[in-house]
Amino acid sequence: MLKQERFTQVLAWFQKNQPVAETELHYSSPYELLVAVILSAQCTDKRVNMITPALFKAFPQPEVMAVASPDDVLTYIKSISYPNNKARHLVGMAKMLVNDFRGILPSDIAELQKMPGVGRKTANVIASVIFNKPALAVDTHVFRVSARLGLTTNSTTPLETEKQLMKYIPGNLVAIAHHWLILHGRYVCLARKPLCEKCGLKAYCKYYSSNAINSSIPDHKSVEP
């Protein structure tokens, strides 16, 4: 199957079977989403959603977080991964958001990345979700799923994966495609044991095709001479 055909089939399946796909992080403002995405690095959305209600109540605006200390923030985020680093990043982000951007999130990906704790993945999420830009954030799920499906080839970095995906995904589908791939990786194409038999993308999946072929070849020990 040619790559363009594979993309066409995969995207068509998602459009038909998952017309609505969005972030599972809970937020009520662009600032809150940025905080949640920073916290979600190497941490589950479920865990982040457990601690953000109290965090957002204590720091409802970037102006409030900007005058807090990392220790103040740490009190609310101790249960997530790398809490000390993230507490410093959040306070630093809030200070820059207030002082450099007047409390308004920039839509430019390069500008977003100037803030502490905001890498390319986080910036792409904000650009996509808040500003509806054709930006595709590559996390561990997107990286794994796109490779298994055969949408990417020999990619060794998130940036390589992003570039390969952006080459074939139409601009109007980039934002939702990000969520399609994440959710598929989170609930179907699991890292250790993908649920291939329950997956509707089997017919277009390079990983499944390869394993189906290999499993049909008898073990040489069981073959009679």
N, C-alpha and C positions, 0 to 999 in steps of 0.2 A: 504494500500500500504506500503510495507516495505521501510525503509529509503534508502537502496541502490538502489532500483528500482526508487524511487522518484528522487534521484540525477541523475541517468542515464537518465531518461526521461527529466528532466529540462535542463541538460547540452546538450542533443541531440537537444532539441528545440532551444536553444540559438545558437548552432553551425550551425544549418540550417538557422535560421531566422536573426541572427545578427553575421555573420562571422567576421565582423570588429567592434571592440569596443576598445576605447582608451580614455585617459584622455581628458577632455574638457578645461583644463588649457593650456594657450598659453605659450610656452617657446622655446628657441633655444639652450639651454645648460643645463647640469646637475645642475649647480649653479642656473640658472633661475628657473628650476622646483622646486628646494628645497625652494627657496624664495616664489614661488607661493603657494606651498603646506602649508608652514607655515602661509601664509596670509589667506588661505582658511578655517582655523579652525573656525567653527561656522560662516561661511560666504559663500555666493554662489560663484561658479566659475565665473559666469557672472560678478559679482561685481569685483572680483579679476582681471579678464581680462581687465576691464575698466581702472584700475589704474597702472597695471604693465608696459605698454609701456613707460610711463614717468619715472617710477621708474628704469627700466632697462637702460634707456638712461642716467640717472643720475649716476647710480651705475652698470656699465656694467660688472664689474669683482668683485670677493670677495675682492680683494686687495683694491679696491676703497671704498667699503662699510665698510671695517675693520677700516679705518681711519676716518670714519664719526662719527657724534654724533647721538644718538637716535632722537634728535630734527631735525636733517637734514633729516632723513628718515621719520619721522612723517609727515613732510610737504607733502609727496607724498601719504600717506596711511590713511589720516584722515577720509575718507569716509567708511572705512571698520570697522568691529567689533573689539573691544579691540585694538585700534591703538597704544596706549602708550606701552602696554605690548609687542605687536608684533614688534614695532620699536626697543625696547631694545633687544628682542630675535634675530632680524635680525642682528644687529650690533655685538652682542655676538657670533652668529653663524659664521659670516664672520671672526671675529678675530680668532676663534678657527680653522676654515677651513684653514686659511692662516698660522697660527703659528704652529698648530699641524699636519695638513694634507697636508701642502705645496700647498694649493689651489686645491687639487684634492679630490673629494668626495670619502669616503671609501665605499666599497660595503657591509661591514659587518654591520648587523643591530645593534648590540651592540655598535659598534664604532659610528655609526650615531647618536644614542641616547645620546651620550655624549655632543652633541652640544645643546646650548640653543634653546628652541622652538621646538625641535625634539623629539616627543614621539614615541611610538611604531607604531602608525598608519602612521605617516609621514615617519618614517624609512622604513616601509614595502612598501610604495608607491615608494620611491626612489629605493629600492632594486628590486622591481618588474619592474618598468617602465624603469629605466636606465640600470640596470644590468640583467634584464630578469630572476631574481631569483624566485623560487616558494614561494613568500611571499604574504600574503593576508591581506590587510589593511581593518579594519572594521570601517566604519563610520556609521552614523545614518541610511543611506539608506541600507547598507549591513546588519546591525543588524535587521532592521524592515523586509526587504524582505525575508531574510533567515528564520526568525521565522514564518512569515505568510505562506510561501510555505511549511513549515514543514521540512526544511533542518536542522534546529536546534531545540532543545527541552529544555525547561526550562532554557535557557541561560539568565543570569542576567548581564553579563559583556561582553565587546568587546573581551576580551581574551578568554572567554569560547566559544563565537561564532566562533572566529578564529580557535580554536582547533577542534571544531566539524566539521567545513567546511573542514579543511585540512585533516581530517580523510577520507573523501570520494571523494574529488575532485582530479583527477589525476594530478600529478606534472606538466605536460605539459599544463594543462588548468588553473592552479591557477591564473596566471597573467591576462588572459583575463576574467576569471570568476569574478574577482574583479570588472572589468568595467561593465560586464553584470549586476551584481546585483546593482551597483550604478546607472547605467542609467535606469534600470527597475524601481528602486525606485524613481528616479527623474522625470520620465515622465509617468509612468503607475501605479505603486503601490504606490500612493501618501499616505502621512501620514494620513490626515483627511478623504479623500474620494477617495479610490483606484478605478481606472477605470476597475473594474473586467470584465465588459461586453466586453471591447475591448482587454482584455488580452489573449494572446495565451497560457498561462500556466494554465488556469482554470482547465483543466483535471487532473493536477498534484498538485493543490494547496490545502493545508489543510484548509487554511482560507476560501477560496471560498466554498469548500465542506461543511464546518461546517455552514456557513451562508446560503447556499442553503437549507440545511436540516432544519435549524431553521425557515427559511422563509416559508417553506412548511407546517409548523404546524399551524393550525388555532389558533387565539387568543381565550382564554377560554371565553372571554366576548361575542364572536360572535357565540359560539357553542350553538345550541338549546338544551334545556333540554330533 
